[in-house]
Amino acid sequence: MTDRGTPTLTGNRGLRIEEPLIFEQGHPGKTGVDLPEPPDMPDRLGGLARTGPIGLPGLSEPEVVRHYTRLSQKNYAIDAGFYPLGSCTMKHNPRLNERMARLPGFADLHPFQPESTVQGALAVMHRLSDWLLGLTGMQAVALSPAAGAHGELCGMQAIRAALDARGAGERRIVLVPDSAHGTNPATAALCGFKVRGVPGDARGRVDLDAFREALDDGVAGVMLTNPNTCGLFENDIMDLATAVHEAGAYFYLDGANFNAIVGRVKIADLGVDAMHINLHKTFSTPHGGGGPGAGPTVLSAALAPFAPLPHVVADGAGYRLIEHVEGEMQPFGRMKGFHGQFGVFVRALSYVMSMGADGLRQASGDAVLNANYLLARLGETLTPSFAGPCMHEALFDDRFLKGSGVSTLDFAKAMIDEGFHPMTMYFPLVVHGAMLMEPTETESRDSLDAFCDAVLALADRARSGDAAFFTEAPRHTPRRRLDETRAARQPVLRWEPPEPAKAAE
Ligand SMILES: *Cc1c(COP(=O)(O)O)cnc(C)c1O
């Protein structure tokens, strides 16, 4: 039996309650607080004081609590179950790191406090910088970028500054492989560069010959992801780096997939000039729910002089925050107000210190092992896009669904009904109907097996000709299939009160 069963009388299902918008629940004048009438005050707003009602919904405190609690229960999170979203590294975030970030001595700081009162916080930033430099072998690190894409911006700005400083500002082209994350070409464009695509080869790596051909003296740099978004290591990376440098350009490495190689690959040895690290992917900060992330960017000796302000230095007297140009520095500017996402730094330092260098190395090994476990168990039935083992994520395409009338999207919706958050779909764009699965090191073999069992059962069902099972999914979610095209093209971003309420105003 595949339908959702008889509708209930109330629209609620079990104890899962249909939740109207908060504006549809409130009544004017009903509030959770009882304030005294304000005293009569002369109007000091020059006649601009509001005369009509403010239009906020009126609800009691328990009603507000229930509304947001019910909404939170409709969220899916890594704390609720397996989250194999490729390219996102949705792994467990140890609670210890949360505890550390919430210590009042860290959580209650103000960025304008005198330096002498925040020595501990500056020490955290300094030690984290040391770890990031140690793990990458690079020369300098800018902690302030607030996300991966922001770190890309930081690295590409440093490249621009370096080119300008050596009188090569006319170099305007940035090479971006076809499999790149969308943020790479967007960053290059934002920095005023022109993007030149580079095709991949049959192995899912950058085509070395095409790459060499695309390099000329108009090229400012290249933005490469490694391991790449097909979940594969770019084996030719040192040849690519050499070619980039021989052409007088700089090498930006998108380090969002660092979780697959931490403790195993020294980034500096690859010939990299700049790389961002997503602390919220590799170094344990909850993400995906809109919370802050951080994208510290490590720089080579060639780019270090252009690193943005501020940074922390340690001398005999303690820690100091360098906020203004000193000595030989030629910082290109600042990435944001203040010093960066401090709470994320605390989590990251807590994570690396509790894992230790050996633990980090084991984590990257386990992440790769888990992805290869999925590849091996699913690879006989689904169609892996490229031959050979993978790194941290396994990429399949939709060839196994050929002729079944089931698309990657339909398949993903049926996975939701079975209790599994879908993998990343239709990315990377270099394969048809992509399904990109990243289990991370924090999943047990039991959870990987449960996932594989469900996916294999669905694949059998798809190929047995039961297309309707998929095209009608999801059946068991609070909402069924949404019109995503219309939602994207004609978004309704504003709630309007229904007509009778309007008339009564
Ligand atoms: C996640 C990711 C980014 C962007 O990072 P944000 O923190 O989301 O800005 C860039 N490149 C790759 C390959 C990624 O996976």
The ligand as a MOL file (V3000), in Angstrom:
LIG
                    3D

  0  0  0     0  0            999 V3000
M  V30 BEGIN CTAB
M  V30 COUNTS 15 15 0 0 0
M  V30 BEGIN ATOM
M  V30 1 C 31.1060 24.2600 0.3750 0
M  V30 2 C 32.0010 24.5590 -0.7690 0
M  V30 3 C 32.3410 25.8910 -1.0980 0
M  V30 4 C 31.7120 27.1040 -0.4520 0
M  V30 5 O 31.8110 27.1660 0.9350 0
M  V30 6 P 30.7700 28.0620 1.7660 0
M  V30 7 O 31.2800 28.0150 3.1640 0
M  V30 8 O 29.4420 27.4150 1.5840 0
M  V30 9 O 30.8040 29.4410 1.1860 0
M  V30 10 C 33.2420 26.0950 -2.1240 0
M  V30 11 N 33.7610 25.0600 -2.8170 0
M  V30 12 C 33.4460 23.7670 -2.5430 0
M  V30 13 C 34.0740 22.6650 -3.3430 0
M  V30 14 C 32.5480 23.4780 -1.5150 0
M  V30 15 O 32.2170 22.1960 -1.2590 0
M  V30 END ATOM
M  V30 BEGIN BOND
M  V30 1 1 1 2
M  V30 2 1 2 3
M  V30 3 2 2 14
M  V30 4 1 3 4
M  V30 5 2 3 10
M  V30 6 1 4 5
M  V30 7 1 5 6
M  V30 8 2 6 7
M  V30 9 1 6 8
M  V30 10 1 6 9
M  V30 11 1 10 11
M  V30 12 2 11 12
M  V30 13 1 12 13
M  V30 14 1 12 14
M  V30 15 1 14 15
M  V30 END BOND
M  V30 END CTAB
M  END
